[in-house]
Amino acid sequence: MPASHRIAVIPGDGIGTEVVAVARQVLDAVSARHDLTLTYTELDWSCQRFLSEGAMMPADGLETLSGHDAILLGAVGWPGVADHVSLWGLLIPIRRTFRQYVNLRPIRVFDGVESPLRAARAGEVDFVVVRENVEGEYSEVGGRVNRGFPDEQAVQESIFTRAGVSRIADYAFELAATRRGQVTSATKSNGIVHTMPFWDEVVAERAAAHPGVRLDSEHIDALAAKFVLQPQRFDVVVASNLFGDILSDLAAAVAGSIGIAPSANLDPTRTYPSMFEPVHGSAPDIAGTGVANPVGAVWSAALMLEHLGHPRAAADVVAAIESTLADPATRTADLGGTAKTEQVAEALLALI
Ligand SMILES: NC(=O)c1ccc[n+]([C@@H]2O[C@H](COP(=O)([O-])OP(=O)(O)OC[C@H]3O[C@@H](n4cnc5c(N)ncnc54)[C@H](O)[C@@H]3O)[C@@H](O)[C@H]2O)c1
């Protein structure tokens, strides 16, 4: 019997709708080849919906999603809707309710994609940022007092739990064991004197439980510089929510373009659906012009196939991505090419 999965699709805003359309075509092609059945529920949850109905998603939105095996998301955000509304009205509730505590962001320099860095050659840069995705610096604890007065104050608390740090560290160590066996932990224990020494202690404790993996720890400022100067030296980089957010965008830029960067929001326990989305946003500056690079969304779809237990189908998609990037005729403008979204889609489908 063919394997079948129910996928909730949230194209979102701007180029999110354009790149997800390509990812779906690629998924259909690769599913046909690998005897998989994917059934989709397409959801119009977006800033457009917020403007017409007052909410990014319906009140029972999370319940709707919970009936699916995975979620494929494009991007949300649009001028006229504050970014914290689109983030806290959709993405953050999904990540938190479904305990997607791992944010996984693979980085590779591909043949044909020029990194802005002289030292980064194809094949040599291949690492993964594992970002803690549900606690840390992005917390709801805090508040504002004395609004509008000269003594106005804002307080924002960070929340680091032993359970939260342990499980993200374990995920990083287990992932490194399947790769080159090296974990780099991002810290700032010299300046942030409570949470970061705690992070370091718990990561070191978990390292002891994974003797086959090497651990080093770097302050976030030095680590940012090393991403630029020596991107080849990294295998798995584990970081708190804020540090991981910043590092993964930096890493995507190091790899040549944010247009190719994928991400997975994972509940490794598989109790809830995980969510797969390109790193980029809705790009209002190019939306509707047909030039968006669909590779980030298509690579995210490949991560989804892998998570659903279909590594061979995922590998076919990644191989097709490698071929289109290696060919100047199928590179989009963000990579210095002239191909339109549609031409990349056609090339990917032909390869699969
Ligand atoms: N996860 C998400 O849904 C997500 C992530 C980031 C930003 N956003 C939202 O997207 C909106 C725009 O944000 P932004 O401009 O800071 O970031 P962005 O990623 O949308 O765009 C940044 C730049 O990169 C270019 N770019 C991005 N993706 C591309 C692609 N696939 N192909 C070619 N070029 C591409 C854009 O044209 C733009 O110049 C905001 O509302 C923001 O909140 C959403």
The ligand as a Gaussian input file, in Angstrom:
#p B3LYP/6-31G(d) Opt

LIG

0 1
 N        8.853000      32.954000       8.359000
 C        8.233000      33.973000       7.778000
 O        7.084000      33.869000       7.377000
 C        8.976000      35.261000       7.592000
 C       10.371000      35.325000       7.672000
 C       11.010000      36.545000       7.434000
 C       10.247000      37.680000       7.157000
 N        8.883000      37.580000       7.129000
 C        8.044000      38.733000       6.757000
 O        8.207000      39.001000       5.356000
 C        8.046000      40.410000       5.118000
 C        9.256000      40.907000       4.358000
 O       10.410000      40.792000       5.185000
 P       11.888000      41.139000       4.734000
 O       11.838000      42.018000       3.528000
 O       12.617000      41.547000       5.941000
 O       12.528000      39.714000       4.339000
 P       12.363000      38.854000       2.997000
 O       13.057000      37.553000       3.226000
 O       10.958000      38.783000       2.572000
 O       13.191000      39.671000       1.879000
 C       14.531000      40.129000       2.077000
 C       15.180000      40.373000       0.692000
 O       15.504000      39.100000       0.105000
 C       14.855000      38.948000      -1.143000
 N       14.327000      37.567000      -1.217000
 C       13.741000      36.890000      -0.201000
 N       13.349000      35.675000      -0.628000
 C       13.683000      35.581000      -1.936000
 C       13.523000      34.576000      -2.926000
 N       12.937000      33.393000      -2.645000
 N       13.985000      34.826000      -4.168000
 C       14.590000      35.988000      -4.464000
 N       14.781000      36.998000      -3.567000
 C       14.315000      36.790000      -2.318000
 C       13.715000      39.967000      -1.134000
 O       13.376000      40.366000      -2.455000
 C       14.280000      41.102000      -0.280000
 O       15.044000      41.974000      -1.070000
 C        7.875000      41.053000       6.504000
 O        6.513000      41.263000       6.713000
 C        8.423000      40.007000       7.464000
 O        7.836000      40.057000       8.742000
 C        8.249000      36.406000       7.310000

